[in-house]
């Protein structure tokens, strides 16, 4: 829903199963509408729509898109942002590091993201800026194994920025892509984020010459940056000082644990085969070490230091 000065608060649907459009739409009716009635009765209600590749292609069918536009109007809902992070299956099967694939080195990621924006300009209400959030370029291990991906990432982001500039000129829309820093990815901290954009600008002169930073910025996930032991004020100031656009704020919570015997025993119940749960170990504001997944952290025999804390991206309700 619209708050003030062009700022919107949306219910993000990536928490619900939906790999094709039929499943996605069923989740909107089953879950989103009841929440809308409870928290925004009588007000227009914003939906942050998660669309994987398959669902996006199905929604792009003219009759399907028209039916969805009518549904939004009927129920007083609107879409101004899309979660374009998971390309493929995101529920009910092993995801782990494959959630970052295909990454921004591939033509598939570029074409999928362009499709999302082409849908978004037909869904977003007049006058509203429209955004898509996406992966932080790649997973660190992917690029470590294939360093050539880095230049391909820069080329594809430049192509996407140009596509958005052309689409914005054609439609009169303010469009922007938000790359989302995440632990163990190509950039995970605000400092690495700023450096990534500096490297992109250095490698692709068109970024500055064509003003592409207006169209490609940062999606700040509160959970992911908290897991990195970052202060939101410091991180957001660093992003702003670098001249990067804040495309979106993703409000979500993280899990923090004291890794004593009781804490480790409790964490064992969170080990599961579907999602990657990176663990960042720190003390105060300092990061001591990282693990790609929770089982790796639990197997780590490094002695615990005083005031050590483990943080990981489990998106739990704040009272858990």
C-alpha positions, 0 to 999 in steps of 0.5 A: 500500500502507498505510504507517502512520497511515492513509498509503497509497502508490499506483501511479498509472495515468495513465501508461498509455493508457486512455480507456474502461474496457476499455482502462483495465482492460487496462492494470491487468492488463498493467502494474500487476499485474507491478509489484505482484508485484515491489514488494509481494508478499504485501501489499495493493497500492494503485492510484491509478486514472485514470478519464476521463469515458467510463471512469467512466460505463462502470465505473458499470454495476453488473455492470462495477463488481462485476466490478472489485471482485471483481478487486481482491479476487482480486489483493490490490489496492485503490483509495483515490484516483482521478486525476480531472484529465484529463476526456477523451482523455489519450493518443495525440492532441493534449492541450495546454491542453485537458487543463484542459477542461472546467474547474471553471466547467462543470457537466460537470466538477462532474458528472464529479467527483461520479461519481468519488466515487460510484464511490470510496465503493464501491471504497475499503476500509473505514476508508480516507479516499478522495480525487480529484485534479483540475485547478487550477480552470482554465487562466489563459488561459481565465479571462483570456479569460472572467473570469466563469468565476471566480465559476462556479468558486467556485459549482461547488466549493461545490456539490462540497463540499456533495455530498461532505459529504452523501456522507460523512454517508451512507457514513461515509467521509472524502472529499476533493477535491485541487486540483492547482497547475500552472504557467500555471494559475489558481493555480500557486504555493503563494502563489497557491493560498492566495490562491485558497482565500481568494478562494473563502471570501470569495466563498462564505460557505458554505465556512466556515459549512458546513466545506467546507475539510474536503472540498476541499483541495490535491493537492501535485504535487512536479513542478509545485511544483519547476518553480515553484522552490518549496521543499517545506518552505516551500510545505507550511508555507504551505498548512498555515498557511492551514488547507488540507487536504493531500489528496494528495502526487503524487510525480513528477520534473521536468526541469531544464536549463541553457539554453546552446547544448547545453541548448537543442539537447537540449531540441529533442528534447522538443518534441512535439505532444501535451502542454503542457510549461510552462517556468519560468525562474529563478535560485536561488529567483527566477522570472524569466519563464514560457512556456506551452510549450517551443517558446515558450521555445526561441524566446525570444531573451532573453539568458541570465543567470548561473546561469539554469535552465529547469524544466518538467514532464516526468515522467521517472524520477529517473535520466534 
